[in-house]
Amino acid sequence: RKEVEQDPGPFNVPEGATVAFNCTYSNSASQSFFWYRQDCRKEPKLLMSVYSSGNEDGRFTAQLNRASQYISLLIRDSKLSDSATYLCVVSPGTYKYIFGTGTRLKVLA
Amino acid sequence: NAGVTQTPKFQVLKTGQSMTLQCAQDMNHNSMYWYRQDPGMGLRLIYYSASEGTTDKGEVPNGYNVSRLNKREFSLRLESAAPSQTSVYFCASSGGLNQPQHFGDGTRLSIL
C-alpha cells in the first residue's frame, strides 16, 4: 500500500461546479497535512495547510479525518483557472514529506 | 520576493558528465530538500538537510551527492550522469517541522 494515495482522475467538471478530492494516508502517526497545486510540471505551490478542525480559504475547504486517515479538498464555484493537478502531502512529524501522485482537475467552459 | 531560486532551469548532459544543480532560498529557512519528479510518479526525495551542517539521504539518493554550503544554499551534484537521471529536479525549503515547503521552479535535466 502506498503511504499516500490519490485518485489520479482526471475529474472533468463544468465551470461553477463543486468538486471534491480525497487523499488517504497509511501512517496513523502523521502530523501535518497540506494541499499543493501543480500546473503542467511547474513547481508545486502551496494551496493550503490542513488543520484538525478543518479550514477554509475562499472557495477552498480542507478537512482532516484522522479516524479514517484521509484528507479532503473541496472546491466550490470552479473556475477555468482551477484546472491543475492537486497534490496531497503528509508529514509524519519528521523532516520528510510524503507526496501523493496527484489528482488532475479539468474545469470545462 | 525571490523565495527559492534554482539554477540552471534547463540542462542537457551526455552520459558520464558531471554537473551541480544550485539552490538558494532567502526565507531564512532551516530545512532544504531536493526532489525529482518523473511522469506518473509523485515527487521523490533525493536528499534533505534539516539544518545547516546536516544532510541525510531520502528515498532515491543513489548517484547523487549534496552540499549544504550555508543556511541559504543547498546544491545537488551528479558525479557521473546516467540516462535514468533524466528528470525534473525541484529544490524546496521549509521553516521546520510541520511547516509547509516552498519550491523553486525546477531544473529540467536531460541526459543523453
Interface residues (C-beta under 8 A of the other chain):
Chain A: V4 Q31 S32 F34 R41 K42 E43 P44 K45 L46 S49 L87 V89 S91 G93 T94 Y95 K96 Y97 F99 G100 T101 G102
Chain B: S31 Y33 Q37 G40 M41 G42 L43 L45 Y48 A50 D56 G58 V88 F90 L97 N98 Q99 P100 Q101 H102 F103 G104 D105 G106
